[in-house]
Amino acid sequence: MCSQILSNKNIIIDKHEILSKVWESEHYDLNTVTTSIMRLRKKLDNNYEKYIKTVHGRGYILES
């Protein structure tokens, strides 16, 4: 998932796109993406707002 976001800096990526490209399965739902983003942010030591931003109703963006 991290590479999916990193390769698309400054581009909004919606949850459906992340789900289909990372997990490539219909056995997961959008909560999988939300939970994974939350865990990734925790690993970034609460500096996630500098890196991964939520775009309400659209998805996520990695700002440079």
PDB file of N, CA, C and O in Angstrom:
ATOM      1  N   MET A   1       0.816  -1.177   0.000  1.00  0.00           N
ATOM      2  CA  MET A   1       0.000   0.000   0.000  1.00  0.00           C
ATOM      3  C   MET A   1       0.863   1.246   0.000  1.00  0.00           C
ATOM      4  O   MET A   1       0.555   2.225  -0.680  1.00  0.00           O
ATOM      5  N   CYS A   2       1.917   1.210   0.744  1.00  0.00           N
ATOM      6  CA  CYS A   2       2.798   2.365   0.852  1.00  0.00           C
ATOM      7  C   CYS A   2       3.348   2.763  -0.521  1.00  0.00           C
ATOM      8  O   CYS A   2       3.402   3.948  -0.849  1.00  0.00           O
ATOM      9  N   SER A   3       3.751   1.786  -1.311  1.00  0.00           N
ATOM     10  CA  SER A   3       4.291   2.101  -2.634  1.00  0.00           C
ATOM     11  C   SER A   3       3.228   2.694  -3.547  1.00  0.00           C
ATOM     12  O   SER A   3       3.531   3.528  -4.400  1.00  0.00           O
ATOM     13  N   GLN A   4       1.982   2.264  -3.369  1.00  0.00           N
ATOM     14  CA  GLN A   4       0.873   2.807  -4.159  1.00  0.00           C
ATOM     15  C   GLN A   4       0.723   4.300  -3.883  1.00  0.00           C
ATOM     16  O   GLN A   4       0.539   5.092  -4.807  1.00  0.00           O
ATOM     17  N   ILE A   5       0.800   4.672  -2.635  1.00  0.00           N
ATOM     18  CA  ILE A   5       0.667   6.077  -2.266  1.00  0.00           C
ATOM     19  C   ILE A   5       1.919   6.858  -2.661  1.00  0.00           C
ATOM     20  O   ILE A   5       1.826   7.961  -3.198  1.00  0.00           O
ATOM     21  N   LEU A   6       3.082   6.281  -2.393  1.00  0.00           N
ATOM     22  CA  LEU A   6       4.335   6.980  -2.700  1.00  0.00           C
ATOM     23  C   LEU A   6       4.523   7.246  -4.185  1.00  0.00           C
ATOM     24  O   LEU A   6       5.101   8.265  -4.566  1.00  0.00           O
ATOM     25  N   SER A   7       4.044   6.344  -5.020  1.00  0.00           N
ATOM     26  CA  SER A   7       4.219   6.529  -6.459  1.00  0.00           C
ATOM     27  C   SER A   7       3.218   7.521  -7.049  1.00  0.00           C
ATOM     28  O   SER A   7       3.270   7.816  -8.242  1.00  0.00           O
ATOM     29  N   ASN A   8       2.311   8.035  -6.221  1.00  0.00           N
ATOM     30  CA  ASN A   8       1.304   8.983  -6.691  1.00  0.00           C
ATOM     31  C   ASN A   8       1.283  10.245  -5.839  1.00  0.00           C
ATOM     32  O   ASN A   8       0.218  10.678  -5.399  1.00  0.00           O
ATOM     33  N   LYS A   9       2.443  10.834  -5.606  1.00  0.00           N
ATOM     34  CA  LYS A   9       2.511  12.060  -4.803  1.00  0.00           C
ATOM     35  C   LYS A   9       1.653  13.146  -5.422  1.00  0.00           C
ATOM     36  O   LYS A   9       1.599  13.311  -6.640  1.00  0.00           O
ATOM     37  N   ASN A  10       0.984  13.881  -4.544  1.00  0.00           N
ATOM     38  CA  ASN A  10       0.138  15.020  -4.928  1.00  0.00           C
ATOM     39  C   ASN A  10      -1.055  14.625  -5.798  1.00  0.00           C
ATOM     40  O   ASN A  10      -1.638  15.473  -6.473  1.00  0.00           O
ATOM     41  N   ILE A  11      -1.414  13.362  -5.786  1.00  0.00           N
ATOM     42  CA  ILE A  11      -2.580  12.884  -6.526  1.00  0.00           C
ATOM     43  C   ILE A  11      -3.512  12.209  -5.530  1.00  0.00           C
ATOM     44  O   ILE A  11      -3.075  11.375  -4.738  1.00  0.00           O
ATOM     45  N   ILE A  12      -4.780  12.561  -5.564  1.00  0.00           N
ATOM     46  CA  ILE A  12      -5.751  11.935  -4.674  1.00  0.00           C
ATOM     47  C   ILE A  12      -6.020  10.519  -5.168  1.00  0.00           C
ATOM     48  O   ILE A  12      -6.330  10.297  -6.338  1.00  0.00           O
ATOM     49  N   ILE A  13      -5.893   9.564  -4.241  1.00  0.00           N
ATOM     50  CA  ILE A  13      -6.159   8.160  -4.554  1.00  0.00           C
ATOM     51  C   ILE A  13      -7.355   7.735  -3.728  1.00  0.00           C
ATOM     52  O   ILE A  13      -7.329   7.836  -2.501  1.00  0.00           O
ATOM     53  N   ASP A  14      -8.408   7.261  -4.386  1.00  0.00           N
ATOM     54  CA  ASP A  14      -9.573   6.864  -3.612  1.00  0.00           C
ATOM     55  C   ASP A  14      -9.402   5.462  -3.027  1.00  0.00           C
ATOM     56  O   ASP A  14      -8.552   4.684  -3.460  1.00  0.00           O
ATOM     57  N   LYS A  15     -10.230   5.169  -2.037  1.00  0.00           N
ATOM     58  CA  LYS A  15     -10.120   3.901  -1.319  1.00  0.00           C
ATOM     59  C   LYS A  15     -10.327   2.703  -2.236  1.00  0.00           C
ATOM     60  O   LYS A  15      -9.676   1.672  -2.063  1.00  0.00           O
ATOM     61  N   HIS A  16     -11.215   2.827  -3.198  1.00  0.00           N
ATOM     62  CA  HIS A  16     -11.470   1.720  -4.125  1.00  0.00           C
ATOM     63  C   HIS A  16     -10.220   1.386  -4.938  1.00  0.00           C
ATOM     64  O   HIS A  16      -9.912   0.216  -5.164  1.00  0.00           O
ATOM     65  N   GLU A  17      -9.510   2.415  -5.370  1.00  0.00           N
ATOM     66  CA  GLU A  17      -8.291   2.203  -6.153  1.00  0.00           C
ATOM     67  C   GLU A  17      -7.212   1.527  -5.310  1.00  0.00           C
ATOM     68  O   GLU A  17      -6.540   0.605  -5.772  1.00  0.00           O
ATOM     69  N   ILE A  18      -7.052   1.991  -4.078  1.00  0.00           N
ATOM     70  CA  ILE A  18      -6.071   1.373  -3.186  1.00  0.00           C
ATOM     71  C   ILE A  18      -6.446  -0.081  -2.939  1.00  0.00           C
ATOM     72  O   ILE A  18      -5.590  -0.963  -3.003  1.00  0.00           O
ATOM     73  N   LEU A  19      -7.704  -0.332  -2.662  1.00  0.00           N
ATOM     74  CA  LEU A  19      -8.181  -1.690  -2.385  1.00  0.00           C
ATOM     75  C   LEU A  19      -7.922  -2.618  -3.556  1.00  0.00           C
ATOM     76  O   LEU A  19      -7.444  -3.737  -3.364  1.00  0.00           O
ATOM     77  N   SER A  20      -8.227  -2.176  -4.759  1.00  0.00           N
ATOM     78  CA  SER A  20      -8.058  -3.049  -5.927  1.00  0.00           C
ATOM     79  C   SER A  20      -6.595  -3.276  -6.300  1.00  0.00           C
ATOM     80  O   SER A  20      -6.239  -4.361  -6.758  1.00  0.00           O
ATOM     81  N   LYS A  21      -5.749  -2.272  -6.112  1.00  0.00           N
ATOM     82  CA  LYS A  21      -4.347  -2.416  -6.511  1.00  0.00           C
ATOM     83  C   LYS A  21      -3.473  -3.076  -5.457  1.00  0.00           C
ATOM     84  O   LYS A  21      -2.474  -3.715  -5.789  1.00  0.00           O
ATOM     85  N   VAL A  22      -3.840  -2.925  -4.193  1.00  0.00           N
ATOM     86  CA  VAL A  22      -3.013  -3.479  -3.128  1.00  0.00           C
ATOM     87  C   VAL A  22      -3.438  -4.890  -2.770  1.00  0.00           C
ATOM     88  O   VAL A  22      -2.600  -5.787  -2.686  1.00  0.00           O
ATOM     89  N   TRP A  23      -4.730  -5.096  -2.560  1.00  0.00           N
ATOM     90  CA  TRP A  23      -5.186  -6.401  -2.098  1.00  0.00           C
ATOM     91  C   TRP A  23      -5.674  -7.302  -3.230  1.00  0.00           C
ATOM     92  O   TRP A  23      -5.714  -8.522  -3.069  1.00  0.00           O
ATOM     93  N   GLU A  24      -6.041  -6.729  -4.355  1.00  0.00           N
ATOM     94  CA  GLU A  24      -6.464  -7.493  -5.537  1.00  0.00           C
ATOM     95  C   GLU A  24      -7.456  -8.601  -5.202  1.00  0.00           C
ATOM     96  O   GLU A  24      -7.369  -9.711  -5.727  1.00  0.00           O
ATOM     97  N   SER A  25      -8.389  -8.286  -4.329  1.00  0.00           N
ATOM     98  CA  SER A  25      -9.354  -9.287  -3.911  1.00  0.00           C
ATOM     99  C   SER A  25     -10.660  -8.618  -3.518  1.00  0.00           C
ATOM    100  O   SER A  25     -10.669  -7.477  -3.058  1.00  0.00           O
ATOM    101  N   GLU A  26     -11.748  -9.324  -3.698  1.00  0.00           N
ATOM    102  CA  GLU A  26     -13.055  -8.824  -3.300  1.00  0.00           C
ATOM    103  C   GLU A  26     -13.416  -9.273  -1.889  1.00  0.00           C
ATOM    104  O   GLU A  26     -14.520  -9.005  -1.416  1.00  0.00           O
ATOM    105  N   HIS A  27     -12.497  -9.952  -1.216  1.00  0.00           N
ATOM    106  CA  HIS A  27     -12.758 -10.441   0.130  1.00  0.00           C
ATOM    107  C   HIS A  27     -12.539  -9.363   1.184  1.00  0.00           C
ATOM    108  O   HIS A  27     -12.791  -9.596   2.366  1.00  0.00           O
ATOM    109  N   TYR A  28     -12.081  -8.209   0.779  1.00  0.00           N
ATOM    110  CA  TYR A  28     -11.823  -7.109   1.686  1.00  0.00           C
ATOM    111  C   TYR A  28     -12.834  -6.006   1.425  1.00  0.00           C
ATOM    112  O   TYR A  28     -13.466  -5.969   0.369  1.00  0.00           O
ATOM    113  N   ASP A  29     -12.985  -5.110   2.391  1.00  0.00           N
ATOM    114  CA  ASP A  29     -13.868  -3.969   2.171  1.00  0.00           C
ATOM    115  C   ASP A  29     -13.101  -2.669   2.421  1.00  0.00           C
ATOM    116  O   ASP A  29     -11.909  -2.696   2.727  1.00  0.00           O
ATOM    117  N   LEU A  30     -13.775  -1.559   2.294  1.00  0.00           N
ATOM    118  CA  LEU A  30     -13.105  -0.261   2.415  1.00  0.00           C
ATOM    119  C   LEU A  30     -12.563  -0.004   3.816  1.00  0.00           C
ATOM    120  O   LEU A  30     -11.648   0.801   3.987  1.00  0.00           O
ATOM    121  N   ASN A  31     -13.116  -0.679   4.815  1.00  0.00           N
ATOM    122  CA  ASN A  31     -12.577  -0.533   6.174  1.00  0.00           C
ATOM    123  C   ASN A  31     -11.153  -1.070   6.262  1.00  0.00           C
ATOM    124  O   ASN A  31     -10.377  -0.635   7.112  1.00  0.00           O
ATOM    125  N   THR A  32     -10.810  -2.006   5.393  1.00  0.00           N
ATOM    126  CA  THR A  32      -9.435  -2.530   5.345  1.00  0.00           C
ATOM    127  C   THR A  32      -8.469  -1.405   4.995  1.00  0.00           C
ATOM    128  O   THR A  32      -7.397  -1.296   5.591  1.00  0.00           O
ATOM    129  N   VAL A  33      -8.838  -0.586   4.049  1.00  0.00           N
ATOM    130  CA  VAL A  33      -7.993   0.536   3.638  1.00  0.00           C
ATOM    131  C   VAL A  33      -7.879   1.543   4.779  1.00  0.00           C
ATOM    132  O   VAL A  33      -6.781   1.994   5.105  1.00  0.00           O
ATOM    133  N   THR A  34      -9.006   1.892   5.382  1.00  0.00           N
ATOM    134  CA  THR A  34      -9.017   2.856   6.476  1.00  0.00           C
ATOM    135  C   THR A  34      -8.140   2.391   7.636  1.00  0.00           C
ATOM    136  O   THR A  34      -7.356   3.167   8.183  1.00  0.00           O
ATOM    137  N   THR A  35      -8.279   1.127   8.001  1.00  0.00           N
ATOM    138  CA  THR A  35      -7.485   0.568   9.100  1.00  0.00           C
ATOM    139  C   THR A  35      -6.004   0.548   8.757  1.00  0.00           C
ATOM    140  O   THR A  35      -5.165   0.862   9.602  1.00  0.00           O
ATOM    141  N   SER A  36      -5.681   0.186   7.535  1.00  0.00           N
ATOM    142  CA  SER A  36      -4.277   0.137   7.118  1.00  0.00           C
ATOM    143  C   SER A  36      -3.651   1.529   7.096  1.00  0.00           C
ATOM    144  O   SER A  36      -2.494   1.689   7.485  1.00  0.00           O
ATOM    145  N   ILE A  37      -4.387   2.520   6.655  1.00  0.00           N
ATOM    146  CA  ILE A  37      -3.895   3.902   6.667  1.00  0.00           C
ATOM    147  C   ILE A  37      -3.656   4.345   8.107  1.00  0.00           C
ATOM    148  O   ILE A  37      -2.651   4.991   8.403  1.00  0.00           O
ATOM    149  N   MET A  38      -4.586   3.994   9.007  1.00  0.00           N
ATOM    150  CA  MET A  38      -4.440   4.342  10.409  1.00  0.00           C
ATOM    151  C   MET A  38      -3.162   3.722  10.997  1.00  0.00           C
ATOM    152  O   MET A  38      -2.423   4.389  11.721  1.00  0.00           O
ATOM    153  N   ARG A  39      -2.911   2.462  10.687  1.00  0.00           N
ATOM    154  CA  ARG A  39      -1.713   1.782  11.187  1.00  0.00           C
ATOM    155  C   ARG A  39      -0.437   2.386  10.598  1.00  0.00           C
ATOM    156  O   ARG A  39       0.572   2.520  11.291  1.00  0.00           O
ATOM    157  N   LEU A  40      -0.490   2.744   9.332  1.00  0.00           N
ATOM    158  CA  LEU A  40       0.660   3.377   8.692  1.00  0.00           C
ATOM    159  C   LEU A  40       0.964   4.721   9.344  1.00  0.00           C
ATOM    160  O   LEU A  40       2.125   5.062   9.572  1.00  0.00           O
ATOM    161  N   ARG A  41      -0.083   5.473   9.639  1.00  0.00           N
ATOM    162  CA  ARG A  41       0.100   6.767  10.294  1.00  0.00           C
ATOM    163  C   ARG A  41       0.726   6.602  11.677  1.00  0.00           C
ATOM    164  O   ARG A  41       1.581   7.398  12.066  1.00  0.00           O
ATOM    165  N   LYS A  42       0.315   5.596  12.410  1.00  0.00           N
ATOM    166  CA  LYS A  42       0.896   5.348  13.738  1.00  0.00           C
ATOM    167  C   LYS A  42       2.387   5.055  13.630  1.00  0.00           C
ATOM    168  O   LYS A  42       3.170   5.466  14.486  1.00  0.00           O
ATOM    169  N   LYS A  43       2.772   4.349  12.586  1.00  0.00           N
ATOM    170  CA  LYS A  43       4.186   4.036  12.387  1.00  0.00           C
ATOM    171  C   LYS A  43       4.990   5.280  12.022  1.00  0.00           C
ATOM    172  O   LYS A  43       6.211   5.297  12.176  1.00  0.00           O
ATOM    173  N   LEU A  44       4.324   6.304  11.548  1.00  0.00           N
ATOM    174  CA  LEU A  44       4.992   7.553  11.195  1.00  0.00           C
ATOM    175  C   LEU A  44       5.106   8.482  12.404  1.00  0.00           C
ATOM    176  O   LEU A  44       5.395   9.669  12.250  1.00  0.00           O
ATOM    177  N   ASP A  45       4.880   7.949  13.600  1.00  0.00           N
ATOM    178  CA  ASP A  45       5.076   8.677  14.856  1.00  0.00           C
ATOM    179  C   ASP A  45       4.295   9.989  14.934  1.00  0.00           C
ATOM    180  O   ASP A  45       4.860  11.033  15.261  1.00  0.00           O
ATOM    181  N   ASN A  46       3.031   9.936  14.641  1.00  0.00           N
ATOM    182  CA  ASN A  46       2.139  11.095  14.761  1.00  0.00           C
ATOM    183  C   ASN A  46       2.521  12.272  13.862  1.00  0.00           C
ATOM    184  O   ASN A  46       2.017  13.380  14.046  1.00  0.00           O
ATOM    185  N   ASN A  47       3.387  12.044  12.915  1.00  0.00           N
ATOM    186  CA  ASN A  47       3.717  13.077  11.932  1.00  0.00           C
ATOM    187  C   ASN A  47       2.945  12.849  10.635  1.00  0.00           C
ATOM    188  O   ASN A  47       3.271  13.424   9.597  1.00  0.00           O
ATOM    189  N   TYR A  48       1.922  12.007  10.706  1.00  0.00           N
ATOM    190  CA  TYR A  48       1.196  11.629   9.501  1.00  0.00           C
ATOM    191  C   TYR A  48       0.551  12.803   8.795  1.00  0.00           C
ATOM    192  O   TYR A  48       0.390  12.780   7.575  1.00  0.00           O
ATOM    193  N   GLU A  49       0.174  13.841   9.551  1.00  0.00           N
ATOM    194  CA  GLU A  49      -0.471  14.976   8.902  1.00  0.00           C
ATOM    195  C   GLU A  49       0.460  15.667   7.914  1.00  0.00           C
ATOM    196  O   GLU A  49       0.006  16.350   6.996  1.00  0.00           O
ATOM    197  N   LYS A  50       1.756  15.487   8.106  1.00  0.00           N
ATOM    198  CA  LYS A  50       2.726  16.043   7.173  1.00  0.00           C
ATOM    199  C   LYS A  50       2.810  15.206   5.907  1.00  0.00           C
ATOM    200  O   LYS A  50       3.252  15.692   4.866  1.00  0.00           O
ATOM    201  N   TYR A  51       2.391  13.964   5.992  1.00  0.00           N
ATOM    202  CA  TYR A  51       2.600  13.026   4.896  1.00  0.00           C
ATOM    203  C   TYR A  51       1.304  12.602   4.203  1.00  0.00           C
ATOM    204  O   TYR A  51       1.074  12.939   3.042  1.00  0.00           O
ATOM    205  N   ILE A  52       0.474  11.873   4.912  1.00  0.00           N
ATOM    206  CA  ILE A  52      -0.739  11.328   4.308  1.00  0.00           C
ATOM    207  C   ILE A  52      -1.939  12.119   4.808  1.00  0.00           C
ATOM    208  O   ILE A  52      -2.249  12.113   5.999  1.00  0.00           O
ATOM    209  N   LYS A  53      -2.598  12.787   3.903  1.00  0.00           N
ATOM    210  CA  LYS A  53      -3.769  13.576   4.264  1.00  0.00           C
ATOM    211  C   LYS A  53      -5.036  12.918   3.738  1.00  0.00           C
ATOM    212  O   LYS A  53      -5.050  12.324   2.660  1.00  0.00           O
ATOM    213  N   THR A  54      -6.083  13.038   4.514  1.00  0.00           N
ATOM    214  CA  THR A  54      -7.384  12.550   4.091  1.00  0.00           C
ATOM    215  C   THR A  54      -8.085  13.669   3.341  1.00  0.00           C
ATOM    216  O   THR A  54      -8.145  14.803   3.817  1.00  0.00           O
ATOM    217  N   VAL A  55      -8.607  13.353   2.186  1.00  0.00           N
ATOM    218  CA  VAL A  55      -9.418  14.290   1.418  1.00  0.00           C
ATOM    219  C   VAL A  55     -10.847  13.782   1.549  1.00  0.00           C
ATOM    220  O   VAL A  55     -11.239  12.821   0.888  1.00  0.00           O
ATOM    221  N   HIS A  56     -11.618  14.437   2.408  1.00  0.00           N
ATOM    222  CA  HIS A  56     -12.949  13.964   2.768  1.00  0.00           C
ATOM    223  C   HIS A  56     -13.808  13.663   1.538  1.00  0.00           C
ATOM    224  O   HIS A  56     -13.980  14.500   0.652  1.00  0.00           O
ATOM    225  N   GLY A  57     -14.333  12.459   1.516  1.00  0.00           N
ATOM    226  CA  GLY A  57     -15.213  12.039   0.430  1.00  0.00           C
ATOM    227  C   GLY A  57     -14.496  11.648  -0.852  1.00  0.00           C
ATOM    228  O   GLY A  57     -15.141  11.257  -1.824  1.00  0.00           O
ATOM    229  N   ARG A  58     -13.164  11.750  -0.868  1.00  0.00           N
ATOM    230  CA  ARG A  58     -12.413  11.457  -2.087  1.00  0.00           C
ATOM    231  C   ARG A  58     -11.375  10.371  -1.897  1.00  0.00           C
ATOM    232  O   ARG A  58     -11.255   9.480  -2.738  1.00  0.00           O
ATOM    233  N   GLY A  59     -10.613  10.426  -0.796  1.00  0.00           N
ATOM    234  CA  GLY A  59      -9.569   9.419  -0.580  1.00  0.00           C
ATOM    235  C   GLY A  59      -8.408   9.984   0.206  1.00  0.00           C
ATOM    236  O   GLY A  59      -8.595  10.696   1.192  1.00  0.00           O
ATOM    237  N   TYR A  60      -7.197   9.657  -0.244  1.00  0.00           N
ATOM    238  CA  TYR A  60      -5.977  10.069   0.460  1.00  0.00           C
ATOM    239  C   TYR A  60      -5.004  10.688  -0.526  1.00  0.00           C
ATOM    240  O   TYR A  60      -5.026  10.398  -1.722  1.00  0.00           O
ATOM    241  N   ILE A  61      -4.146  11.553   0.012  1.00  0.00           N
ATOM    242  CA  ILE A  61      -3.128  12.183  -0.809  1.00  0.00           C
ATOM    243  C   ILE A  61      -1.823  12.265  -0.021  1.00  0.00           C
ATOM    244  O   ILE A  61      -1.829  12.532   1.181  1.00  0.00           O
ATOM    245  N   LEU A  62      -0.729  12.037  -0.694  1.00  0.00           N
ATOM    246  CA  LEU A  62       0.594  12.210  -0.105  1.00  0.00           C
ATOM    247  C   LEU A  62       1.143  13.508  -0.664  1.00  0.00           C
ATOM    248  O   LEU A  62       1.439  13.606  -1.855  1.00  0.00           O
ATOM    249  N   GLU A  63       1.276  14.495   0.192  1.00  0.00           N
ATOM    250  CA  GLU A  63       1.776  15.789  -0.257  1.00  0.00           C
ATOM    251  C   GLU A  63       3.256  15.876  -0.047  1.00  0.00           C
ATOM    252  O   GLU A  63       3.781  15.432   0.974  1.00  0.00           O
ATOM    253  N   SER A  64       3.929  16.444  -1.010  1.00  0.00           N
ATOM    254  CA  SER A  64       5.390  16.577  -0.889  1.00  0.00           C
ATOM    255  C   SER A  64       5.753  17.883  -0.248  1.00  0.00           C
ATOM    256  O   SER A  64       6.935  18.172  -0.063  1.00  0.00           O
TER     257      SER A  64
END
